[in-house]
Amino acid sequence: MRTVLVLGGYGFFGTALDERYWAYARAWFWLGVLAFTSIIVVFWLMIAKPP
């Protein structure tokens, strides 16, 4: 939600995006990587059933 607030009118005026936007985008990306990895680990635990 903060990325939407940070964007404001950047797209309409053709100006460069604020550094805060890129910081939020990086954080969102790495949280997604963490979530995807967690899902793969849970899936592996369900399939492999380690002792």
Backbone torsions as a table, in degrees:
resi	resn	phi	psi	omega
1	MET	NA	-35.0	-179.6
2	ARG	-65.7	-31.8	179.5
3	THR	-63.5	-36.6	178.2
4	VAL	-65.8	-41.4	179.1
5	LEU	-66.9	-37.5	179.7
6	VAL	-68.6	-36.9	-177.7
7	LEU	-61.4	-43.0	178.5
8	GLY	50.3	-115.0	-178.5
9	GLY	-112.2	20.7	-176.7
10	TYR	-58.2	-43.9	-176.8
11	GLY	-66.2	-30.1	-176.5
12	PHE	-80.1	-29.1	-175.3
13	PHE	-98.2	-5.9	177.3
14	GLY	74.6	18.7	178.7
15	THR	-89.2	163.1	179.9
16	ALA	-69.7	150.0	-180.0
17	LEU	-72.9	148.9	180.0
18	ASP	-68.6	152.4	178.6
19	GLU	-63.9	-29.4	177.0
20	ARG	-60.5	-38.5	179.5
21	TYR	-60.2	-46.4	-178.3
22	TRP	-67.5	-32.7	175.8
23	ALA	-64.7	-44.8	177.2
24	TYR	-65.5	-37.8	179.6
25	ALA	-65.1	-41.9	177.4
26	ARG	-63.6	-44.3	178.9
27	ALA	-61.5	-43.5	179.7
28	TRP	-62.7	-41.0	179.4
29	PHE	-62.8	-48.8	-177.3
30	TRP	-70.0	-30.8	172.6
31	LEU	-65.9	-36.0	176.0
32	GLY	-66.2	-39.7	176.7
33	VAL	-62.3	-44.1	178.2
34	LEU	-61.7	-43.8	179.8
35	ALA	-64.5	-43.0	179.3
36	PHE	-63.1	-43.4	178.5
37	THR	-62.3	-40.3	179.1
38	SER	-63.0	-40.8	178.3
39	ILE	-64.9	-40.0	178.2
40	ILE	-64.1	-41.2	178.5
41	VAL	-64.3	-44.1	178.2
42	VAL	-62.6	-42.2	177.7
43	PHE	-61.4	-43.7	179.3
44	TRP	-62.7	-41.5	178.9
45	LEU	-62.9	-34.5	178.4
46	MET	-71.8	-36.5	-175.9
47	ILE	-83.4	-47.8	-172.8
48	ALA	-78.3	-31.5	-178.0
49	LYS	48.1	65.9	-179.5
50	PRO	-64.7	152.6	-177.2
51	PRO	-67.0	NA	NA
